[in-house]
Amino acid sequence: MARPIGIYEKATPKHFSWLERLEFAKELGFDFVEMSVDESDDRLARLDWTKAERLEVVKAIYETGVRIPTICFSGHRRYPLGSNDPEIEAKSLELMKKCIELAQDLGVRTIQLAGYDVYYEEKSPETRERFIKNLRKSCDWAEEAQVILAIEIMDDPFMSSIEKYRAVEKEIDSPYLFVYPDTGNVSAWHNDIWSEFYLGHQSIAALHLKDTYPVTETSKGQFRDVPFGKGCVDWENMFAVIKKTNYNGPFLIEMWSENCETVEETRAAIQEAQAFLYPLMKKAEVI
């Protein structure tokens, strides 16, 4: 089986049905689509899909042959596991349990979690402690469901490196907890790429391909909507390190083009990303 390459849902037209979205991905040569359950009401509502609605998605997967193996669950940005508000904390766990159940029903193997203790609240040792406590509980639910949880390396100092993830991993000590790095986010914080992937490669569940502008003394960086090749990622070195550390998991092209004015414009944006990335990946022999 060739290495799977997927596309982020938010790179596809927002108005598409799931059948249309998976067909669109197939036309572009992708093996899978990563579903988004973000902090918006519309996407959080997916956690309450009926069995019939879930079955429609499963039918679309079988009809097209394009899988949905991962969910990017960033709903915890709005309802974080480390929240100081007991009601928000309870909501974060309720949503986590629902997301695991959705993953089971759709055949999703990995849920990517946002690596925030809190986002809109003030951070403290207590928010971190609460995050760890609730992440441990979430991992117990994931283990029961045989669904992997994978923490994203973020646009936030709380989880800005694979090294920081590894400290959390040791604290949680769950076989169902992994890391889901992002080439752009790892690079934006000036991490040593070789050290990050060499020490962390056994903990990586999947990998986002994305460019970013770096964090500097005068800039908070830019963590989305940076054209491939225009940011701080050293792509040749990145793919060489990925090859050398023997990462054989999937690649996911993370980009945002669902709000393009036409489907043709969206298709062209994705093809432009493919035209940039694929020659570099082939040169490094990672595809």
C-alpha positions, 0 to 999 in steps of 0.5 A: 500500500502506498503512503496515504496522502489526504486533504483537510476538509477546510480546503474543500468547498464548504457547501459540498455534501460528504459524498461530493467532498469525497468525490472531489478529493478522489478527483484530485488523487487523495486517499482520504479527507480529514474531518473538522469538528471545530468550535463553530456551532455548525461543526460541533453539531456533528457530534449530535448527528443521528445514526441515519446522518452518520450512515450517510457519511459511511455510505459515501466512504464506501461509494468513493473509496476515499476514507475519513481516518481522522477528525481534527477536533478543535472544539476544545479551543472553545471548551478547553479541558483545563478551563477554570469554569466548572461548566465549561470543563464539564462541557469539554468532557461531554464533547470529548466523549461524543467525539469518540463515539462519532469516531467509532461510528464513522470508522475514524481511527485518530482524533487530533486534539488541540494542544491547549490547556486553555485558549480564551482564559488565563493560563496557570499551573491549575489549568495545566493540572486540570488539562492533564487530569481530563486528558487522562480521563479522555485517554481511558475512554479512547482506550475503551473505544480503540480510538487514538487521541493525538495532540497537535503541536500548536500556535501556542507556547503550551504545546509548541514542540514534540519535546513538550508533548513527550513530557505530557505523554510520560505523565499520562502514560496511555497506549492510546495517546500520540502526537500529531505534529504540523511541519509549519507549527514545529518550524515556527517556534524554531525547534531543531527539526532533527531532534524533534523527529528523531526523539519523537518519531515513535509517538507520531500518529500522523503529520500535517504539511503546512507552511507558517511565518515564524514567531520572532521578538516582534511577531507572533507568527502566522500559523495559517493561510501561508502559501507553501514555499513562502514561509519558514519551513525548510521543506528539503530538510524537513522531508529529508529528516522525515525520511531518515527518521523512518516516518511511514504514516500518512501526510495531510495537506492542511490548507484553507480554501473552502471559502473560495468563490468557485469550485474551480478556484478551490481546485486550482489552489489545491493543485498549486499546493500539490505541484509544490509539495509532490516534487519535493516529496518524490526527491526525498523518496517519502512518496 
